[in-house]
Amino acid sequence: LLHLLVDAINSGLRDANGSLSKQNVERVILPRLNAKIRFPKTYNHYLSRMKWFKKQYNKMSMLMRNNSGFGWDPIAKTFTASEEVWKDYLKSHPSHK
């Protein structure tokens, strides 16, 4: 789904307000997604997944913005930090575990 969203945005399918319309999601993204997966997804599934993506983005954004000692490994595509930094972070943000 994420790759399809990026492709749609790069193809210029965003509205004037910068978002993807329900029509474009149902016309372009969902048919391509459903062709690749076993159980067809609906627009409501899409909305649920977008909510999850936003939640994950906000967690990672907060991690990078508000905490020192973190880095990014572009090969493994993971955050890096010492055990002490992780321990302190997860202590103050237990829901991000």
QUIVEN-V734254 format. One record per residue. N is the residue number from 1. RES is the residue in one letter. SS is DSSP state (helix for helix, strand for strand, loop for the rest). Layout:
N	RES	SS
N	RES	SS
This chain:
1	L	loop
2	L	helix
3	H	helix
4	L	helix
5	L	helix
6	V	helix
7	D	helix
8	A	helix
9	I	helix
10	N	helix
11	S	loop
12	G	loop
13	L	loop
14	R	strand
15	D	loop
16	A	loop
17	N	loop
18	G	loop
19	S	loop
20	L	strand
21	S	loop
22	K	helix
23	Q	helix
24	N	helix
25	V	helix
26	E	helix
27	R	helix
28	V	helix
29	I	helix
30	L	helix
31	P	helix
32	R	helix
33	L	helix
34	N	helix
35	A	helix
36	K	helix
37	I	loop
38	R	loop
39	F	loop
40	P	loop
41	K	loop
42	T	loop
43	Y	helix
44	N	helix
45	H	helix
46	Y	helix
47	L	helix
48	S	helix
49	R	helix
50	M	helix
51	K	helix
52	W	helix
53	F	helix
54	K	helix
55	K	helix
56	Q	helix
57	Y	helix
58	N	helix
59	K	helix
60	M	helix
61	S	helix
62	M	helix
63	L	helix
64	M	helix
65	R	helix
66	N	helix
67	N	loop
68	S	loop
69	G	loop
70	F	loop
71	G	strand
72	W	strand
73	D	strand
74	P	loop
75	I	loop
76	A	loop
77	K	loop
78	T	strand
79	F	strand
80	T	strand
81	A	loop
82	S	loop
83	E	helix
84	E	helix
85	V	helix
86	W	helix
87	K	helix
88	D	helix
89	Y	helix
90	L	helix
91	K	helix
92	S	helix
93	H	loop
94	P	helix
95	S	helix
96	H	helix
97	K	loop
